[in-house]
Amino acid sequence: MTRKFKRAVKAYVADGVLTQEEIEDLKKLAESEGIEEHEAHIYITSRLKKRKAKLEKPKNGVEKLSSIGETLVAVGGFALTVITFFKKK
């Protein structure tokens, strides 16, 4: 892969989506750079998959807050159940 091709792929997959026009542009660039079509396809697919995974991965702080929130809800629900149980007696 040439540096020019890698930079183009990185720019095109930045949003996690490749349009048909972008795919055609990358195919033309690969051809002009002397890159085999199947090699270009494998590289593009790999970079797109990695980018999508990165975009979909929650930020560490958000993940921790979500976990803390779930714990608080569970504990709060349990406490409410216990209080309700003892109030009925």
JOLINCOR-V721488 format. One line per field, one symbol per residue. phi: phi as a letter, one per 30 degrees, with the letter a starting at -180 (. if undefined). burial: # if it has 24 or more other ideal C-beta (glycine too) atoms within 12 Angstrom, else .. Layout:
phi: ???
burial: ???
//
This chain:
phi: .ddddddddeddcedibcdddddddddddeddcicdeddddddddddddddddddddddeddddddddddddddddddddddddddddd
burial: #...#..##..##....#.......##.##....#....#..##..##.........................................
//
